[in-house]
Amino acid sequence: MPEDRGIVQDAPNVEETLRRMQAKLNGIVPEFELPPKAELAFRINRMKRERNAVILGHNYMEPALFHSVPDYTGDSLELSRISAQTSADVIIFCGVQFMAETAKVLNPNKTVLIPAEKAGCSLAEGIGVEDVRRLREQYPGAPVVTYVNTYAAVKAESDYCCTSGNATAVVRHLFNQGYDHVIFLPDDYLARNTAADLDAAYAAAPEPAAPGRKTIIGWNVRCEVHELYTIQDVERLREQFPDAVILAHPECHPDVIALVDYKGSTKGMLDYIRNEDAPRYILLTECTMADNVAAEFPHREMVRACNLRCKHMNLITLEQTLAALENLQYAIELPGDIIERARLPIDRMLAIR
């Protein structure tokens, strides 16, 4: 949704900031919550200009932040591409640690800040450098693709990175290069769903690859939010909202994916809602995104059908974003060799469309 940035960001004072936020977030955020948030947003927008800073906001940010201070919004792939092109001196990444690390790898000479010091990710925590090295030994010759939801040190052990938006394209590229087996880390469900997209076999490490078939070798880690969606959730939603289109993130269980109408990254889901008419829409992903979509597309009816929040994304607030700018705090620091080695798999990812 980057084309709509500036609606609040360019407001000349707090009063106009509040007016624009009220118009954008009417029915999404209780009105009594907005005055203090508008003051914070105005101060952030003023200070980022003074510091020549750019703010990147992931689609899972809470609505009052998402629709007031980011210069660019999107999913991990979209924001990675934007961060590689920015001329700003300071990058504030309103997202979690691995996202800010990716921006630092792409901008080693810039200051990259994350508003909350401990904004982690269950997927990134679930795979380490030694795990990757052992898998290379177990499956010699197989290239390693690491999901962007990993820390930079793990990316540095990889051949390619990917996001949920281009996982299929990256693995297809490797299969087309003649590889029969691809190690795909760390999200188990994304690996299984990618294998299904490519009509490939799936093996959970340390299982052997399927003989005579293209095989994705997966890991045993899952997103702590998306793994909570169940077949029963989809069935109940179908029963209550039979005219709704259900969209799901590919980190959901394959059995859930088989029952929904569309599977895609957060950008893919946004594009679907923007371009495809339906009576109503249901998102099976981090729940804040449905609020952001409802504010962005008031002519679309969104069913906010869950209460699944990412506890890590929820740590990013307007208050902490302002503190990050004021104090230049929680700067991302990475060793030079990690930056150099992690850059190659990220660049390879960005080169694949």
N, C-alpha and C positions, 0 to 999 in steps of 0.2 A: 504493500500500500504506500510506497514512498512518494507517489505523485501527489498525495494530498497533504504532505507535510507543509507547515508554514501557516496553517489556519490559526493556530494558537501561538506558535513560536514567534510570529512577527508582531504580536500585540504590543502597543506602545506603553502600556501601564498595567497595573494590577487589575483595575476595574474592567478594562477591555479584555484582559486575560480571562477573568471570571465570566464575563458575558459570553465569550466564545466557548469556554468549557461548558457552560450551562447549555448552550445551544447544541453542542456536539454530544454531550452525555446525558441529555434529557431522558429520563426513564431508565437509565443504566446505572447511574451513581446517585444516591440520595442527595438532594440539593443542599442540605445543611452541611454536608461534608466538603463541599467544593470551595468555599471562601478561603480556608487555610491552605488548601492544595493549590489554589490559583496564585496565592502569594508566593508559595514555594516555586511554582512553575515559572512565574515571572522572574524571580531572582536567578533561577537556573539559566533561563534563556538569555538574560542580560550578561551573566558571568561567562557563559560559554563563548559569547562574542568577544569579550575582553581577553579571554585566554586562547583564542583561536582554536576552540575545541569543537569536536563533532560528537554527537550522541547517537549511538546505535541502539535500537530497542527491539528486542525479540518479541514475537507475536504473543508470548505468554505473560507479558508485563501487565500489571493491573491497569484498568482503563484510564484512570486519572493521570497516570504517568505516560502511558502509551500514546494518548491523544494530546499531549501537551508539550513534551520536551524533546523527543527524538527527532533528529534530522532525517533519519532513515529508519524504516521498520521492515521486518521480514523474517524469514527463517534463517537457519544457520548458513546455508549455501549463499543466499542472497546477501546477507550481511558480510560474509567472508569476501565476496567479490567487491563489495563496496569498500570494505576496510583496506583492501589492496590498492585502491585508487584514490584515497582521500589525500588532500593536501594539508589537512589540519595538523597542528602541532600536538594536540592532545586528543586521544580517543577515549570516550567514556562508553563502556559496553554494559548496557542494561540487560544483562543476561547472566549466565553462570560462568564458573571459572574456565572451563575448557574453551568457551567462546572467546573470552578475553585473551587467553593464551594464543589462540589461533590468530587473532588480530595482532598480537605482539610478534609472532613469527613472521607475519607479512609486513610488519612495520617495526623492525628492530631498533630504529633510531628515534622513534616517537615514544611519547609517554602514553601508556595504555593503562587505564584505571578501571577497576570494578567497584561498584558502590558498596557491596557487602563482602566482607573478607572471607566468609565461610559459605559462599554460594556454590555448593558442589553439585554432584550428579551421581546417582547410583550406578549408572553404566560406567562412567569414568573411574569410579572407585573399584569397579569389579574386574579390572584388567591391569596388569603391571608389566614392566619391561621383561622380567624373567619369564612370565607366562608366554610372551611373544617369542622369546628365544627358544623356549622348550618346544613350542608348536612348530617352529622352523625345523628343529631337529626331527620331530615326529613325522613331518610331511615335507621332506627335502624337495626343493625345486618349486614348491607352491608359493606364488606371490601372496603377500599379506596386504589385505585391505582393512584399514581401521576406520570405523565410523568416526565422524567428527566429534562425537561425544566421548572423547578420550583426552587424556592429558598429553601435553607436548612431548614428554619423554617417550610415551608409547607411539605417538605419531612418528617420532624419529627412528623407530625400529621397523617402520612400515615401508611398503612400496607405493601404495596409493592410499589416499583418504577418500571418504565419500560422505554424503549426507543422505537423509531419507529421501531427498528429492532426486538424487542421481545415483543411488546405490545400484539399481539395475543397469544403468548405462555404464558404470565403471566395471562391474563384473562382466557384462557382455563384452566390453572392450578387451578384457583379459582373455576371455574364452576365444574371442576372434583372433587374438594374438597367438593362439595355439596351446594355451595352458588348459590342462584337463581338470586341475584341482585349484581352488582358490580358498585361502584362509580368510574368513570374514569375522571381524571382531568389533565389539564384544556382544552386541545385542542378538540374543538367540532368536527372538521372533522376527526381527528384521531380516536376519539371515534366512530363516525358513520362508518368509514371504518373498524374498528376492529369488530364492531357488525356485519357488513356484512360478514366479513371473517368467523365468528363463527355461522352464521345463527341465531343470537340473535336479540331480540328487542332492540330498542333504545328509551330512554326517556330523554328529555331535562329538567334538574332540573328547577323548582320544580314539574314537571309532575309526576304522579304516575307511578310506574313500571308496565309493562304489566302483567296482571294476567295470571298465568299458563305458562309463558315463561321465559327463561333466558333473563335478561335485563341488558344492560349497561346504567347507568345514567350518562349523560354528562353535561358539563358546556358550557358557551356561549362565549368562547374566541377562537380566531383563529390566526394563524401565519400571521403577516402583510405582509409577502412576498408570501407565498404559496396560500393564499386566493385570490390573484390577478389573478391567472391562471383561464381561463374560457373555456367553451365548444367551443366558437368561436376560441380561440387560437388553440385548438386541430384540429378543422375542417380546419382552414387555413393551418396549418402545414401539415396535410394529403394531402391537395390539392397541395401544393407546393413541398412536399417531399414524394411522395406516397410510396417510397421504404424504408423509414426510420422507425426504431423501436423507439417508444416514451416511455420513462420511466418517472414515476412521483413519487414524494414523497407523502407518505400517509397523510401529512398535507394538501393536496389539496382537493378541494370539491369532494364529492362522485360522482357527475355527470361527473367531469373531469376524475376521476379514472376509471369510467366505460368505457371510450373511449380509454384509453391508452393500450399499450401492456404489460407493466410491472409496478407493484407498489412495492416500497421498500425503505428501508432506504438508506442513501448515501452509506454505505458499500454494501448493496444489489445491488444497481445500478452499483457500481464498479465491483462487482463480475460478474454481467450479461455481462457487456461490455468486461470484460476479457475473459469470457468463451463462449459467444454466438456470432457467426459470423453474421453480417448483413451489408448491403451496407453502412448504416450510422445510427447514433444514435442522438436522441434529448432528453435532460434532462429538465424536468419541476421541477426545484428546484432553489436554489440560484445560480445565473449565473456564479460566479467564478468557481464553480466546473467543468463546462464544459471545461474551460481553463486548469484546473489541470489534467483532464482526457486526454485531447488532448496531453498534454506534456508527460503524463505517458505512453500513448498508441499511439505512432505516426503512427502505422499501422491501426488505427481505424479512420474513418472519423466522426468527431463530427460537428453537426450543432449548432452553437451558436445562438440560435433563440430568445434571450430575452435580456432585460437590467434590470432585477429585482435583485438588490443587497440588502443585509441586511445591513442597516445602522449601526448596532451594530458590526457585524463581520468586517465591513469595517474600524472600528476604530483601529484594530490591525495592526500595521506596524512594519517593521524592526527597524525603529528608536526607537519606544517605547519598543520593545523587548530588544534592547540593553540597553536602559535606565533602564528598570526593573532589568536587570542583574547587571548593574554597581551600582545602588543605592539601590537594593533590595526593590524597591518601589511597592506600591499597593499590599501589602501582604493581603491575605484573613485571616480574624479573625472571629471566630465563638465561641459563648458561649459553654462551655463544655457540658451542658445538651442537647443543640441542636445537637452537634456532636454525642453524645451517642444515642439519640433517632432517628436521621436520618440514622445512620449506619445500623440499623436493616432492614428497607425496601430496602436499597441499597444492602445489603448482600443477602437478599432474591431474589432480581432481578438477581444478579450475579450468583446465584446458579441454575437458570433456564436456560436451553439451548434450 
